[in-house]
Amino acid sequence: MSAATGVDASGETIDAPTYRTTSLAESMLLLAVLTVVQRGVGFVRGVLFCRWLSAEQLGLWDLVFGFLMLAGPLVVLGIPGSFGRYVEHFRQKGQLRTFLFRTTIATIVLSALGCLTLWFFHEQAAVILFRDASLASIIPLVALTLTAVVGFNYFVELFIAMRQMRTVSALQFINSVLFAVVGLGLLLAYETSARSVILAYGISCAVAMVLGAFVLAKDWRNLPLCSNVPLQSEFWRKLMPFAAWLWAINLLSNLFEVVDRYMIVHFSGLTSEQSITLVGDYHSSRVVPWLMVAVAHLFGGILLPHLSADWERGEKKKVSQQINLLMKVAVLVMMAGAIAIGVCAPFLFEYVFSGKYNGGLNVLPWTLTYCVWYSLTGCAMLYFCCAEKTHVGAIVYGAGLFANVLLNALLLPQFGLTGAVIATALANAIAVSLAMLLSARHGMEIQRSTLLLVAVPLLLGFGWPVALVALVVLLWQAFASERLFNADEKETLKAGLGELTKRFRPAST
């Protein structure tokens, strides 16, 4: 007889997890608090990096960080990225222990192979990343950092999927603070170079990874034993099609996100040093706007398990409604944030960045534009994840990547950095449009108000005064009519805000 608790060999599902989960409202609250603190720390860290590093060293760090974000999901074949979709599935079948054991072993083996490959072929990697073989000595450090990044991402994805947002918040906070403290300390005490920043990022990810392992070990003891262990072949046949397509999406989306910087390095016609310096200018324009992208991705990651639960119950219409609402609210919030950034930008670049990155200031409006569209594309992708149509996401990012390369090839040689950023913005417009078109073809009900709001970020490219007028009109319509938000959506927003504000009110005596 099985020792499992609540597992029925006949196939009945387990309703309640044995580990403590966090509700959607509390998850959003924790995320809001975490975002304020963590992004505040990240902003200060990014500003000081910009002040203390030369443009060339800042560009070098940007290229390495882009590679880490690209290679992290790549080397593990997208397995951790599938947690948001399948943790709940295997938990309800009483097979979570098996799921965790097999995916953990696979992740460890694959990340080790990736690290060793990068270490052995360090000279070739330096040429690909920097167009400069003399920088090969930095690649072994990048390889070690990559293993820590994979481990950190594994636990973040897992605990989000298990709806343990307290743990996710703690890990994210520790990682962010450690990166700032260790990074700034190494810049002051070791050397003022990208090497110090890479080392600090590896240390912060490694510490968070170890802490995540301790938490998982505690949860492991509480998991029921599996009474019907799936065969290896059946298990991987269920998991890998989704993971493989997610791997392809991660590869294409991360290439889509970083290809413009590598186009600058390899196709700008400048020397290696000059092109990396130009990447440093580009990085300065993304320091603040990329905070919006990070927040949007965090919200999407938190929402996915809840959307998956609705989908498993057959409530597909509710999934469509929630994604529409998410995208519309995201546009308004990010437009307001982008306008605030535009207003503060002259002071930021002149005094905080010490006037070193005028090129970044010039392209900031279009950087803001593409960051909003990139975030919205990720929101639209949630529908494909729920519907297990992740291959459609590969089509979206593949088309966006092709457009980005083609437009950069046309605009970069003639217009320099401005051409590269405009090309990226146009490619993101193509990607989000295609994502919405294909999601509609696969059953999602796209509202007209969503289509309207998704087009609005284009106005950011023409300066914040134009965008501000548009935002005021949109907010007026949102409150005074039902053209943007219908009655049900307004009620949902009101209920959500009410749930959050209750947590800030002192308990009645």
C-alpha positions in Angstrom: 0.0 0.0 0.0 1.3 3.4 -0.9 2.5 5.9 1.7 1.0 8.7 -0.3 -1.4 11.0 1.4 -4.5 11.9 -0.7 -3.2 10.1 -3.9 -5.6 7.8 -5.5 -4.2 5.2 -7.9 -7.4 5.4 -9.9 -6.4 8.8 -11.2 -8.3 11.2 -9.0 -6.5 14.5 -8.4 -5.2 16.0 -5.2 -7.1 19.2 -4.5 -4.8 21.0 -1.9 -1.0 21.2 -2.1 0.9 19.9 0.9 3.2 23.0 0.7 2.0 26.5 1.6 0.9 28.6 -1.4 0.2 32.3 -1.9 -3.1 33.6 -3.3 -3.1 35.7 -6.4 -4.0 38.9 -4.5 -1.2 38.4 -2.0 1.2 37.4 -4.8 0.5 40.7 -6.5 1.0 42.6 -3.2 4.3 40.9 -2.5 5.3 41.6 -6.1 4.5 45.2 -5.7 6.5 45.6 -2.6 9.4 43.5 -4.0 9.3 45.6 -7.2 9.6 48.9 -5.3 12.5 47.7 -3.2 14.3 45.5 -5.7 14.0 47.8 -8.6 15.0 50.7 -6.4 18.2 48.8 -5.5 18.6 47.8 -9.2 18.2 51.4 -10.3 20.9 52.7 -7.9 23.2 49.8 -8.9 22.7 50.6 -12.6 23.3 54.3 -12.1 26.5 53.7 -10.2 27.6 51.2 -12.9 27.0 53.9 -15.5 28.9 56.5 -13.4 31.9 54.3 -12.5 32.4 52.2 -15.7 33.6 53.6 -18.9 31.3 53.3 -21.9 33.4 50.5 -23.3 33.3 48.4 -20.0 29.6 49.1 -19.6 29.0 47.9 -23.2 31.1 44.8 -22.4 28.9 44.0 -19.4 25.8 44.5 -21.4 27.0 42.0 -24.0 27.9 39.5 -21.3 24.6 39.9 -19.5 22.7 39.5 -22.8 24.6 36.3 -23.4 23.8 35.0 -19.9 20.1 35.7 -20.4 20.2 34.0 -23.8 22.3 30.9 -22.8 20.6 30.3 -19.4 17.4 28.8 -20.8 19.2 27.5 -23.9 21.6 25.1 -22.2 18.8 23.4 -20.1 16.5 22.9 -23.1 13.7 25.1 -21.6 12.9 22.5 -18.9 12.6 25.0 -16.0 10.4 27.3 -18.1 7.8 24.6 -18.3 7.2 24.6 -14.5 4.5 27.2 -14.7 2.4 25.0 -16.9 3.2 21.5 -15.5 3.9 21.7 -11.7 0.2 22.0 -11.0 -0.6 19.3 -13.5 1.7 16.7 -11.9 0.8 17.8 -8.4 -2.8 17.1 -9.0 -1.9 13.6 -10.2 0.2 13.0 -7.1 3.4 12.9 -9.2 5.2 16.1 -8.1 8.1 14.2 -6.4 8.8 12.4 -9.7 8.5 15.6 -11.7 10.9 17.5 -9.4 13.5 14.7 -9.2 13.7 14.1 -12.9 13.7 17.7 -14.0 16.4 18.6 -11.4 18.7 15.9 -12.5 18.3 16.9 -16.2 18.9 20.5 -15.4 22.1 19.8 -13.4 23.6 17.6 -16.2 22.7 20.0 -19.0 24.0 23.1 -17.2 27.3 21.3 -16.5 27.7 20.4 -20.2 27.0 23.9 -21.2 29.6 25.4 -18.8 32.3 22.9 -19.9 31.6 23.6 -23.6 31.9 27.4 -23.1 35.1 26.9 -21.0 36.9 24.7 -23.6 36.0 27.0 -26.6 36.6 30.3 -24.8 38.5 31.9 -27.7 35.8 31.2 -30.3 33.2 32.5 -27.8 35.1 35.7 -27.4 35.1 36.3 -31.1 31.4 35.6 -31.4 30.5 37.8 -28.4 32.9 40.7 -28.7 34.6 40.3 -32.1 37.8 40.4 -30.2 39.8 37.2 -29.3 41.9 39.2 -26.8 38.9 39.1 -24.4 39.0 35.3 -24.2 40.3 35.4 -20.7 36.9 36.6 -19.4 35.0 33.7 -20.9 35.8 31.1 -18.1 34.3 33.5 -15.6 31.3 33.9 -17.8 31.0 30.1 -17.9 31.0 29.8 -14.1 28.5 32.6 -13.8 26.2 30.8 -16.3 25.9 27.8 -14.0 24.8 30.0 -11.1 22.3 31.8 -13.4 20.8 28.5 -14.5 20.4 27.4 -10.8 18.9 30.7 -9.7 16.4 30.7 -12.6 15.5 27.1 -11.9 14.4 27.9 -8.3 12.6 31.1 -9.2 10.6 29.3 -11.9 9.9 26.4 -9.6 8.7 28.5 -6.6 6.6 30.7 -8.9 4.9 27.6 -10.3 4.3 26.3 -6.8 2.8 29.7 -5.9 5.2 30.3 -3.1 5.7 34.0 -3.7 7.2 34.7 -0.3 10.1 32.5 -1.2 10.4 34.0 -4.7 10.3 37.5 -3.2 13.1 36.6 -0.7 15.3 35.0 -3.4 14.8 37.9 -5.8 15.5 40.4 -3.0 18.7 38.6 -1.8 20.0 38.3 -5.3 19.4 42.0 -6.1 20.9 43.3 -2.9 23.9 41.0 -3.0 24.6 41.9 -6.7 24.5 45.6 -5.7 26.7 45.3 -2.6 29.2 42.8 -4.0 29.3 44.5 -7.4 29.9 48.0 -6.0 32.4 46.6 -3.5 34.4 44.9 -6.2 34.4 48.0 -8.4 35.8 50.0 -5.5 38.3 47.4 -4.0 39.1 45.1 -7.0 39.1 46.7 -10.4 36.8 49.1 -12.2 35.9 46.9 -15.0 33.2 44.6 -16.4 35.0 41.6 -14.8 34.0 42.8 -11.3 30.4 43.1 -12.3 30.3 39.6 -13.9 31.9 38.1 -10.8 29.4 39.9 -8.5 26.5 38.7 -10.5 27.7 35.1 -10.4 28.2 35.3 -6.6 24.7 36.7 -6.0 23.0 34.1 -8.2 25.0 31.3 -6.5 24.0 32.4 -3.0 20.3 32.6 -4.0 20.6 29.2 -5.6 21.9 27.6 -2.4 19.1 29.2 -0.4 16.6 27.9 -2.9 17.9 24.4 -2.5 17.4 24.5 1.2 13.8 25.6 0.8 13.1 22.9 -1.8 14.6 20.3 0.6 12.1 21.4 3.3 9.1 21.2 0.8 10.4 17.8 -0.5 9.9 16.2 2.9 6.2 17.2 2.9 5.4 16.0 -0.6 3.3 12.8 -0.7 4.9 9.7 -2.3 3.8 8.9 -5.8 1.6 5.8 -6.0 1.6 5.7 -9.8 5.1 6.7 -11.0 4.9 7.5 -14.7 7.3 5.7 -17.1 10.3 7.8 -18.2 9.1 7.7 -21.8 5.6 8.8 -20.9 6.9 11.5 -18.6 9.2 13.1 -21.1 6.7 12.7 -24.0 4.3 14.8 -21.9 6.9 17.4 -20.8 9.4 17.8 -23.7 7.1 19.0 -26.6 6.1 21.9 -24.4 9.6 22.4 -23.1 11.1 22.1 -26.6 8.9 24.8 -28.0 9.5 26.9 -25.0 13.2 26.4 -25.5 12.8 27.6 -29.1 10.7 30.6 -27.9 13.4 31.5 -25.3 16.1 31.2 -27.9 14.3 33.3 -30.4 12.9 35.8 -27.9 16.3 36.3 -26.3 18.0 36.6 -29.7 15.3 39.0 -30.6 16.1 41.0 -27.5 19.9 41.1 -27.9 20.5 40.9 -31.6 20.6 44.7 -32.1 23.6 44.9 -29.8 25.4 42.1 -31.6 24.5 43.7 -34.9 26.2 46.9 -33.6 29.3 44.9 -32.7 29.5 43.0 -36.0 27.9 45.2 -38.6 28.3 48.9 -37.6 31.5 49.2 -39.5 33.3 50.5 -36.4 36.3 48.9 -34.6 35.6 46.5 -31.8 36.3 49.1 -29.1 34.1 51.7 -30.8 31.2 49.4 -31.3 31.3 48.1 -27.7 31.4 51.8 -26.6 28.2 52.3 -28.7 26.6 49.4 -26.9 27.5 51.2 -23.7 25.5 54.2 -24.9 22.6 51.9 -25.8 22.8 50.3 -22.3 22.4 53.7 -20.6 19.1 54.3 -22.5 17.8 51.0 -21.2 18.7 51.3 -17.5 15.3 52.7 -16.5 13.0 51.5 -19.3 14.0 47.9 -18.8 12.6 48.0 -15.3 9.1 48.1 -16.9 10.0 45.0 -18.9 11.2 43.1 -15.8 8.0 44.0 -13.9 5.8 42.9 -16.8 7.6 39.6 -17.0 7.3 39.0 -13.2 3.5 39.7 -13.3 3.2 37.4 -16.3 5.1 34.6 -14.5 2.9 35.0 -11.4 -0.3 35.0 -13.4 0.5 31.9 -15.6 -0.1 29.3 -12.9 -3.5 30.9 -12.0 -4.4 31.1 -15.7 -3.3 27.4 -16.1 -5.6 26.5 -13.2 -8.5 28.2 -14.9 -7.7 26.5 -18.2 -7.5 23.1 -16.5 -11.1 23.7 -15.2 -12.2 24.5 -18.7 -12.7 28.2 -18.1 -11.0 29.3 -21.4 -13.2 32.4 -21.8 -12.0 33.6 -18.4 -8.4 33.2 -19.5 -9.0 35.4 -22.5 -10.7 38.0 -20.4 -7.8 38.1 -17.9 -5.2 38.4 -20.6 -7.1 41.3 -22.3 -7.4 43.0 -18.9 -3.7 42.5 -18.2 -2.6 44.0 -21.5 -4.8 47.0 -21.2 -3.8 47.8 -17.7 -0.1 47.2 -18.6 -0.3 49.8 -21.5 -1.7 52.5 -19.2 0.7 51.8 -16.4 3.8 51.6 -18.7 2.8 54.7 -20.7 2.6 56.6 -17.4 6.0 55.2 -16.4 7.5 56.0 -19.8 6.3 59.6 -19.6 7.8 60.0 -16.2 11.1 58.7 -17.4 11.0 61.1 -20.4 10.4 64.0 -18.1 13.3 63.1 -15.8 15.7 62.0 -18.6 17.6 65.2 -19.1 18.5 65.5 -15.4 19.3 61.8 -15.3 21.7 61.8 -18.2 23.3 65.1 -17.5 23.9 64.9 -13.8 23.4 61.3 -12.6 25.2 59.7 -15.6 27.8 62.6 -15.6 26.9 63.6 -19.2 28.8 60.5 -20.6 25.9 59.0 -22.6 24.4 61.6 -24.9 23.8 58.9 -27.5 21.6 57.1 -25.0 19.6 60.2 -24.3 18.9 60.7 -28.0 17.5 57.3 -28.5 15.5 57.1 -25.2 12.0 57.8 -26.7 12.3 54.8 -29.1 13.9 52.7 -26.4 10.8 53.3 -24.3 8.5 52.5 -27.2 10.1 49.1 -27.9 10.3 48.2 -24.2 6.5 48.6 -23.9 5.8 46.6 -27.0 8.2 43.9 -25.9 6.4 43.6 -22.6 3.0 43.3 -24.3 4.3 40.5 -26.5 5.2 38.6 -23.4 1.7 39.2 -22.0 0.1 37.9 -25.2 2.3 34.7 -25.1 0.5 33.6 -21.9 -2.4 32.4 -23.9 -0.2 30.1 -26.0 1.3 28.7 -22.8 -2.1 27.8 -21.4 -3.3 26.3 -24.7 -0.1 24.3 -25.0 0.5 26.0 -28.3 4.0 27.2 -27.5 5.2 26.6 -31.0 3.1 29.6 -32.1 5.3 31.7 -29.8 8.3 30.5 -31.7 6.7 31.8 -34.9 6.1 35.2 -33.3 9.6 35.6 -32.1 11.1 34.1 -35.2 9.3 36.7 -37.3 10.3 39.5 -34.9 14.0 38.3 -35.0 14.0 38.2 -38.8 12.5 41.7 -39.0 15.0 43.0 -36.4 18.0 41.7 -38.3 16.7 43.0 -41.6 15.7 46.4 -40.3 19.0 46.8 -38.5 20.9 45.8 -41.6 19.1 48.6 -43.4 19.1 51.3 -40.8 22.2 50.7 -38.7 24.9 51.6 -41.3 23.1 54.8 -42.3 21.7 56.1 -39.0 24.0 54.5 -36.4 22.6 53.9 -32.9 19.3 55.7 -33.7 18.7 53.5 -36.7 19.3 50.4 -34.6 16.8 51.4 -31.9 14.1 52.4 -34.4 14.6 49.1 -36.2 14.2 47.3 -32.9 11.0 49.2 -32.1 9.5 48.4 -35.5 10.4 44.7 -35.1 8.6 44.7 -31.7 5.5 46.3 -33.3 5.5 43.4 -35.8 5.9 40.8 -33.0 3.1 42.0 -30.8 0.8 42.4 -33.8 1.5 38.9 -34.9 1.1 37.5 -31.4 -2.4 39.0 -31.1 -3.4 37.8 -34.6 -2.3 34.2 -33.9 -3.8 34.1 -30.4 -7.1 35.1 -31.9 -6.8 32.3 -34.5 -6.3 29.8 -31.7 -9.4 30.9 -29.8 -8.6 34.0 -27.8 -11.2 36.7 -27.9 -9.2 39.9 -28.6 -11.2 43.1 -27.6 -11.1 46.2 -29.8 -10.1 48.3 -26.9 -7.0 46.0 -26.5 -6.0 46.6 -30.1 -6.4 50.3 -29.7 -4.3 50.5 -26.5 -1.5 48.2 -27.9 -1.0 50.8 -30.8 -0.7 53.7 -28.4 3.0 53.2 -27.4 4.0 54.4 -30.9 3.4 57.9 -29.7 6.3 57.6 -27.2 8.7 57.7 -30.1 7.6 61.2 -30.9 8.4 62.6 -27.4 6.7 62.6 -24.0 4.5 65.7 -24.6 2.6 63.9 -27.4 2.4 60.7 -25.3 1.1 62.7 -22.2 -1.8 64.1 -24.2 -2.8 60.7 -25.4 -2.5 59.2 -21.9 -4.8 61.9 -20.4 -7.4 61.2 -23.0 -7.2 57.4 -22.4 -7.5 57.8 -18.6 -10.5 60.0 -19.1 -12.1 57.4 -21.3 -11.2 54.6 -18.9 -13.1 56.4 -16.0 -15.9 58.1 -17.9 -17.0 55.4 -20.3 -16.9 51.7 -21.1 -14.9 52.1 -24.3 -11.7 50.8 -22.8 -12.9 48.8 -19.8 -16.3 47.2 -19.6 -18.4 47.0 -16.4 -17.1 43.5 -15.5 -13.4 44.6 -15.9 -14.0 47.7 -13.8 -15.5 45.5 -11.1 -12.6 43.1 -11.3 -10.1 46.0 -10.9 -12.1 47.5 -8.1 -12.2 44.2 -6.3 -8.5 43.6 -6.8 -7.6 47.0 -5.5 -10.0 46.6 -2.5 -8.3 43.3 -1.6 -4.9 44.9 -1.7 -5.8 48.0 0.3 -7.3 45.8 3.1 -3.8 44.5 3.7 -2.5 48.0 4.4 -5.3 48.9 6.8 -4.6 48.4 10.5 -6.5 45.6 12.2 -9.6 46.8 14.0 -9.5 46.6 17.8 
